[in-house]
Amino acid sequence: MTYLIRAMRLEMIRLRDEKHKTLQEIADILHIGKTTVRKNLIAAEAYTPLRRKSPAWTEEEDARLIRIREEGLTGQELTAKFPERQHGSVLNHLHLLREQGRVR
C-alpha cells in the first residue's frame, strides 16, 4: 500500500471517529466519491456497516403467528399484525415454522 493511500485512509478514520462525520461528509471533504470512502474504510478494516439486529422470535410470537396464519391471512395482512417486525422477517419466520412442521 502506498503512503498516500495509507494517509488518506487514516484521514478518513480520523474524520469518522474523531469528528463524527458521515460517509458523505468525508467524501465531500476529501473531494472523492462516497463509494470510494466506504471501500477504503472497509479495506482498512475500520468500517462496519450498521445493521439493525432484530430480537429473537419468542414462543409467544410463534404461537401468535401460527394462530393468525391459520386464520388464512395473506403475507401483507400477517405483517400488519407484527408492526415491530419487517415484512421479510415475518415471512422468513413463517417459512421456518413450516419447515419445522409447526404450521401449514
N, C-alpha and C positions, 0 to 999 in steps of 0.2 A: 504494500500500500504506500502510495506516495505521501510525502509530508503534507502537501496541500489538501489531499483528501482527508487525512487524519485531522488536520487543523480544522477543516470545515465540519467534520463530524463532531469534534469536541465543542465547537461553537454552537452547533445545533443542540447538543446535550445541555450546554450551559443555558441557552435561551429557554429550553423547555423546563429544566429543573430549577434554575435559579430565578429566572424572570417569568416563569409560568406562562410562556407563550404557547399558542396553539400551533398546529402544523401549518395552517395557512399564514399565521403571523410570522412564523420562522421563514417560510418561503418568501413572503413579501420583503422581509428584512434582508435576506441573502440574495434576492432577485433570482430565484430559481423556482421550479415548479413544486407544488405540494407533494406530488408523487415522488419526486427526487428526494425530498426531505424524508418522507416515510420510508423509502427504500434504504436510504443511508442510515437512518436510525435503527432499522431492523438489522442491517448489516453490522452495525456497531453493537448489536445485542443490547441496545439501550431502550428500545421501544416495544412496549407490549400493548397491542390494541385493547381497548376496554371492551369487555364482553360481559353483558349482564347475565349473571348466573341465576337461573330460576331455582327456587327451592324444590326439594324433592316432593313428589306426589305423596300425600298422606293416604292412609287407609280410608279415612272419611271421604276424601275427594274421589278415590277409586270407587267407593260404593255409590256416591252421588253420580259420577259419570256413568256407571253401569245402569243405575236406575233411570237416568234421563235418556240414555241410549235406547233402552228397552221401550221407551215411550214412542220411538220411531222418529225422533227429531233428526234433521239434516245436520251436516257438519257446521254450517253457519249458525244454526239455532243452538247447537251444543256449545259452540264457542261463546255465544252470548250469555250462557249460564255460568261461564267461568271468566269474568272480566279481568281477573288478575293473571290469567294465562294467555299466551299468544295462540292464535289460531292453529299454527303448525304444531305447537306443543300439545294442544288438546287432541288433535288428530293422530299425532305420533303415539301419544299415550294410549289412545283408544286401540290403535293397531297392536301395541304391546299387550294390552289386556286380551285382545282376540287371540294372539299367539299363545298366551298362557291358558286359553280356554275359559276365561272368566266372563266373556261377553261374546255374543254372536255378531 
